[in-house]
């Protein structure tokens, strides 16, 4: 009982320290959904693209655990929403291997949405739905577009994504080529 009480005290103290640090005022709530459109995923995609200096990004909805309410946002709210470390990587692939990576993602899409991801610092419940920004995959034609231009097998492309994708077994192109 003594250890648990001490741990809870440290936890509470840490959360109070984080809550003192105000970060932004948002005009509307930012919501997350495991499946479908999510403002938080959209904002997250733009943030990782800016961080990695790319024109495209890939992110899964399972990263975001809570919504952000309208008003002032503090570091504790951000920590509750994203309690895991986020390390963004810039992946450079030729068009063929980018197409191959997206094929791997699309093949695993339905499985990963409710896959109970655990370990490697991830504290969410599920991997979640994959979302792309700057990329569009046409399932019927099997074609990949980069900002509405058909991806060329010999051209080089850069895409932002969490480095976590490098360490999970679902996207071997990242560890083999990327």
Secondary structure, DSSP 8 states (H G I E B T S, - for coil): -HHHHHHHHHHHHHHHHHHHSEEEEESS-B---SSS--HHHHHHHHHHHHHHT-S-EEEEGGG--S-B-SEEEEHHHHHHH--S---EEEEEEEHHHHHHHHHHHHHHHHHHHT----BTTB-SS----EEEESEEEETTTTEEEETTEE--TTSEEEEEEETHHHHSTT-HHHHHT-
